Amino acid sequence: MKRILLAILITCSLQVEAQQSWQWLKSPHSYGNMNHKGMDVDANGNVFTIGQQWQSADYGNINIQHSGDYFSLYLAKQDAAGSYLFAKKIWADKGITSAVIKLDNTGNVFVFGTCYGYTLHLSPTDSLSYSTTLSPTDQTKFFLAKYDNNGNFLWAKKGEGATMYSNARAITNIGPDIYIGGDYNGGASFLGLTLPVKSANSSFVLKVDNNGNGAWINAATITAMTFMTALTNDGTNLYACGKFQNTIGFNNVMVNNPLATSGGGERIFLFKFNASGTAVWGKEEGGIANFVTTADDANNANTLAYDGSGYLYMGGSYQDPAGNISNQLQQPFVSKYDVSNGSKQWTVNYAGNIGNAINGIVIDSNANPICVGEYIGNMTIGSFNLLSDAGSRKGMILRLDKNTGTCTSATGIGNAGEKANVQRIYMPADKSYYVVSGSYGSMLHIGNLNTTSSGNNTDFVAKYALGKPTGVGNLAALSYKLYPVPATEGLNFELPGSTQGTISIVNILGQTVYRQDFNDAKGHIDLSQLTAGQYYFKIQTQDAAGIRTFTKL
């Protein structure tokens, strides 16, 4: 066996692999404050984002001016290279309080939100009028708006009630149909359906067709406040999560807080619904329940991801054992469920602090979850020590083993002193890249890229290219053995026959840390100088190429 020695030299090791690297990092230039609300990507790799905006902001050469004394919304589109194609403003006379975004199967854009006031402006020439007999600031109003892929306004629908308070929190699609979720109290008519009167915030899920016609609604039976926070689907069935206090039920499926009788606070719920909107099963989980909040924190689920093989991942935060209403300490968590019966496979959670959470999950080419989130202070996950910064929040990207939940790689987002979080992550079906989005302070570094803004809090989008999971460019997929995985001190490869080619090892930041030619069917690589983490192993010959991931312990 031919031995290939690994030598990491500063002068040659930090070559950026074009196929596997951070491709771009973009943000508006804000002159005030922003709150990131959502992100989705179309079939051509165009990125759509939505968020709250206070004061004006420049999106490339497109300026959006602020209106009034309240938050407005921006709706922006970037091409696959990150350049802004359009930026639109959505605003209400008394402000917009919540919004989420989703594309349908043909690239149309749906925005589900809530606002205060009497008039909602969807474009410079299109608006919705709400009842002037209702208070402009005591009742929040629902809206669902549709735009085409170029940002042209198509239609909007409204929902309001005399005593309604509402939150738009979740959205997903199955083909052309849109499913929305959130919570409300009071009652209203929305999309041709009736939201039954509730005396406390009640979670709901609603199906609407591509023309804005409601098909069905399922509103929870509750005994105290509940908040629905995320939706996803498996192509047929829906999955919904959120937080609740005492009990929550849909149809005949009831979930109880096991700590409620002892005065315990909030817990996390997870429900499965069939294609007709009927609940199939419901589950609960969470950390210690010392206190109750009405925000997306403490015991709270932020995200769901279905892996295509019968398993569902949920991420968010648990109340920390030392948490209370004063310090509000919380721990990021991820749980895996079998969707056939709702049985939990495993849960992992990490260091607690204010606002620490998992915010988004996607599934990679090996069916492992990639999670994004945020932390402040110290964050140690297994053998990975992320940058410690007691004064500035950081984003993080984690890759977990699907079987055990063990973290196989962890990357921080933001340099020392930089404030950042990661709220969303998207990965296409071919698993060739992912896009992350979130917010930062005045400066942000990701890999070798950076961006700046004049605002206190500015949204960002960044794209990381993974390359094709089984090949490169137009080359045929190369079959080979790679072992042991995970690796400790060394890694072996075996090809079907003797050939010539190049071996590359690339870290998660897209930096090539090893490259050497070979001319044998077998080889051994000394990994003793590599730090622990996730890497990409690429073999390329004249006729074929193959990329695999491995973990160095």
Summary of the structure (lengths in Angstrom):
residues: 553
radius of gyration: 24.0
end to end distance: 23.7
largest distance: 83.4
contacts: 2031
relative contact order: 0.12
helix: 1%
strand: 61%
